[in-house]
Structure formats: structure tokens, C-alpha cells
Amino acid sequence: MTDVLDGDVQTLRAALARTTDEVRVTLNLPREAARKVLALLDAERTSGAVVVPTRELLTTTEAAALIGVSRPTLMKHVSSGEIDHVMVGSHHRISAASLAAFEQARRRRREKAAADLAAFSNEIGLDD
């Protein structure tokens, strides 16, 4: 870790230790670290759940575990083009960004299905 990041980590830890509510700190981050922090905050804002991969490309077993499906189910999504992947030799690798995009699309489909079901229930008189 760079000296800049070490200092920022210490600043953030100190701020978290002394406050109980809102934390206000100023950080000086390298561009790549700032991009990762932004992705983390955006994931928290949009889904409420955050997965922090330790590297950019994941094995299919790791990717399946992260999204809570079996490896064969993940491979069906890869084969259908729903999850982008790259080949490393003869092995499929999936980026964290591809997994996040798949999860967001899956969440939107579920929300739409729930809304459609509620509308249909209301239409046929099954509302509460």
C-alpha cells in the first residue's frame, strides 16, 4: 500500500473511532483507488449489498459463489451472453464489473416482475 493510502486509512480509522454518526474526512487517493471507492459506494447506494472482490477477474466457481448460484447455472448465464467473460487459456474468467451488471439487471427484472404481478392482482380484484 502506498504512503498516501496508508495515511488515508489511518485518518479514516481515527475518524471512525471518535464519532458515532456521520464521519467527515478528506482523503487524497490515487485515481484507481478513488474509482474503486466510488464503485463501492455506488453498489451500496443501489443495492444495499456490497461485494468487494480481491481481484478484477474471478474464476467461475468464485463468481458463482458471489452471486449465490451454482457453477452450472452461472455457466448457463455465461453461455447465453447474460454475463460477459474473457477466456484465459481454456478457462472462463468473469470481471467483478460484469457480475455487478448482471446482478443489477437481475434485480431490475425481479422488481418489474413483482410490480407486474401486483398490477395483475389489482386488475383481477385480488388486492388487499
N, C-alpha and C positions, 0 to 999 in steps of 0.2 A: 504494500500500500504506500502511496506517495506521502511525503511530509504534509502536503496540503490536505489530503484526505484524513490523515491521522489527526491533524489539528481540528478538522471539522467534526470528526467522530467524537473527540474529547469535548468539544463545545456542545454538541447535541446531548451527549450523556450528562453533562453538568446541568444543562437546562432542564432535562427530564427529571433529574434528581431533586431540583429545587422547586419545581412548580407542580401543581396538581390539576391544572386545567389547560389553558392554551399555552403553547410553547412558541416563543418568538426568538429566532436566532438568524444570523446572517451567515451563510455558507459560501465559500469560494470553491466551486467544484470544476474539475475538468469537464469539457463538453460531453464526453461519453458517460461520465458518472451522472451528470445532470440529466441526460437523456434517459438513463435508467431510473432515476428518481421520479422523473415525470411519468414514465410508463407505469411505475408502481402506484403513484398517486392516482393516475387515470383509471387503473384497474380497480383500485379501492373505491373510487367515486362511482364507477359504472356498474360494478357487480357486487361490491361489498366483500368480495373474497380476493385474496391476493396469493398468487403462487410466484415464488421467486426462484427461477431456475438458476443453477450454479454455472451453467454454460449456455451458449447460444443454440447448439444443436443437441437434440436429445435422441436416444435410441427409441425404437418403437415401444419397448417394454416400459421405459421411463415415461414416455408421453402418455401411454395408456393409463398408467397409474395416476398421473397428474390429473387427468380428466375423468377418472373413475369408470373406465370401460375396460373390457378385456382386450388383449392384444389382437385377437382375430377381428373384433369389432372395429378397433382402430384401423386395421389394415383395410377393412371394407370402406371406411371413410377416405382413406388414402387412395385406394383404387378408383373410387368414384370421383375423385378430384375435390372432395369437400375439404380435405386437409392437404395443404401444399407440403411438398417434401423435396429433398435432394437425395441423390444417390452418392454414397461414399463407398466406392468399390461396388460390391453387390448388396450393400446394406442401405436400407432407408433411414434417413435422418430427418427429424422434424424440428423446425425452429420454434422457439418459445413464442415468437410473434404469430406464427401460423396456428399454434394451439390456441392462443388468445383470440384470434379472429374466428376460429371455429366455435369456441365457447360463446362468444358474443352472438354469433349467428344462431347458434342453438338456443340460447336464452331468448332471443327475439322471436324465434319460431314458437317456442313454448308459450310466451306471453300472448302472441297472436292467437294461438290455438285456444288458450284459456278465455280470451276476450270473445272469440267466435262462439265458443261453447256457451258462455254466459248470454250472449245476444240470442242464440238459438233457444236457450231455455226460456228467456223472456218472451220470445216470439210465440212459443207454443204454450205459454202460460204456466211454466214451471218455476217462475220466480218466487222468492221467499215472501 
